[in-house]
Amino acid sequence: MDMLLMGLCFTFIGLAVTAMAFAASTRPKATSPKMQPELPATKVVPARFFSERVTPSIPTHIQVPIEVLLQQIENHIRLEQAAAESFVAYPNHTLLHSKTTSPFVN
């Protein structure tokens, strides 16, 4: 019975401490406008992320002909198909985990 009463006392003490901490954190601040010092009038400057002094250097996009892109994709597909065919013909652990020779890493 003594242990039960001690457990209940500790529970109520913990609950009281938690309630006081919650009340202290949710209480509105008790500062009045009279206590706050007046700030001197200053010019309001809009906040900017980037400085106006630095001009952005945006690189011009290089126009690559669509035929070149299609050629690279077809070459990649041929290399991947050749790698798959060689693995199917001779399954091997080293072939399965070897890097591709294609410039496109997948």
Buried (B, 14 or more C-beta within 10 A) or exposed (E): EEEEEEEEEEEEEEEEEEEEEEEEEEEEEEEEEEEEEEEEEEEEEEEEEEEEEEEEEEEEEEEEEEEEEEEBEEEBEEBBEEBEEEEEEEEEEEBEEEEEEBEEEE
